């Protein structure tokens, strides 16, 4: 079962996109470059970067809001990770970015085996807890994240925090690294990014939006009108199929 994120417009505007070097590295490890398949694609944060490496890139997600917000060269379709809308032995690259901890991996891996072309690469990709290149702002952010607010994360968030090291991965592993995601942001855009978190939605649903609002006020005082550099470390768990 997958979790649906329905704020597609905010995702498209405020979620970080992946470095172009990552798409190139993924392509280097797949034998052919006909079809790339990005599962749980959201509004295309990884999907669009794959279009420069593959003849056809297809992003799938169960959230229609996310798919409506996706724009660019890739094709997008509604689909669950356990029932992929592509033919057998057709995908040269199969990716799941920032979504592997939400899906039923057993179902997904079985489907990935079905649709993988000879020499295909499968890759789980995730960016972890970001760091702000200002000591005071970063300290305030870390204290907020790991403080009272942290209870509103789903327990599966641990896989993001640990770089997916605890997720099962029954494939022949290959080492792929990625540069950090780096963005220069003002405090309003940074708080808008935090507004796309599932934990933020959970806190608001449970009547604890004051935690978010109080932190926004605190961070605004520290951050001020500056543009600060924000970095997200990227983790990649990748491998080849046995067939």
Secondary structure, DSSP 8 states (H G I E B T S, - for coil): -------HHHHHHHS----HHHHHHHHHTSS--SEEEEET-TTTTTHHHHTTTSSEEEEEES-HHHHHH--SSSEEEE-BTTB-SS-TT-EEEEEEES-TTTS-HHHHHHHHHHHEEEEEEEEEEEE---EESSHHHHHHHHHHHHTGGGGGS-GGGHHHHTTTTTS---SEEE------EEEEE-HHHHHHHHTTSHHHHHHHHTT-HHHHHHHHHHHHHHHTT--EEEEE-EEEEEEE---
